Amino acid sequence: MSPAPLVQALQQLVESGGSGNRLVIARGPAWFHCSAGNGDRSILVEAAPSSALPKARALSPNRVSALRQAGFAKRPGHVCLGRHVALDDPMAIGTLAEQLLGLFDTVYQEADGETSLASHSGDLEQTANPKLIEAMRMMAKKRDHKLRTSLYRALLDSKLLLLLTDSNSDTPLKVGELMRFDVYAAFTSWDALRRFEPRGGAYAVIQGRRLFGRLLQHNVGSLLIDPKSSVGGELYRNELETLADASHGTRRH
């Protein structure tokens, strides 16, 4: 790929769309995730970590060092090394495009293959569930009936981000298996989703009272809540059935 299409895609991050524009630049298993908002004067660029790559393609210490020399640094609470690129210089985006294409060769050793661009334009996802997170935290400390009841109530009252197979589908994305049943994943926030999948992904925001019955229409074995976050959990099929039954007859919004 020549830098020109990438330059144009990077420019669109700050010249159109909303507050949560994103661009994933990929070559082979390697990728960079870029995010910015319309009117911003900087772009956040995050580099694929070893945990997101095939084991045989994991980054050596020397290649991680090369990323750091290119300006990428660790950020508390984030999996990816990141770099804020200021756009004060009119040549900044062109320079960034050339650097990222070069890093595919030097750091990720992906000299061959096509470079793909996948963009998303829109506002930042604002979904948050502080009451549910607190209920999960309390349940992790002490398991009793009262706390479980509070957790179930918080789940029913929540709005969760359910991972989908793609943006044109309403089919939940299978993330694992449990005794020949499918495991799905939902998240309390966009940040929680990206701790599981740093590139982001297609999702739907669904009220808890609608989610659990919907999952039972599939071959569901369990639902992970905020996997890879410090607070999370797993709901097994019998619990999903309990929650779906509790939703029955409740007014839908």
WORA-V978407 format. One line per field, one symbol per residue. phi: phi as a letter, one per 20 degrees, with the letter a starting at -180 (. if undefined). psi: psi as a letter, one per 40 degrees, with the letter a starting at -180 (. if undefined). A space follows every 50 residues. Layout:
BEGIN
phi: ???
psi: ???
END
This chain:
BEGIN
phi: .ffgffgffffffddbmcecfcbddcbmeebcddbacgnfdbcedddgeg fedggfdgffgffffffffeoebfcgncfefcbedfdfffefffffgfff fffgfeeeldfeneedccdcdregfdgbcfffffffffffebebffffff ffffffeecceefdfafdcdefefdacblmdeddccceaffffffecgfm rfbcecfgfdfffffffdeedacedlfmefcaacdegfffffffffffne fee
psi: hidddddddddddeeaaaefiihhhihbeiihhhiiiheifihhhhihid eeiideeihidddddddddeeiiihheidihihhhifdheeddddddddd dddddddefgdiiihihhihhaihhehigddddddddddddhhidddddd ddddddeihihhhidieeiehihheaihfeiihihiieiddddeddgdea ihiihhideddddddeeifhdihhhfieidhaahhidddddddddddhei hi.
END
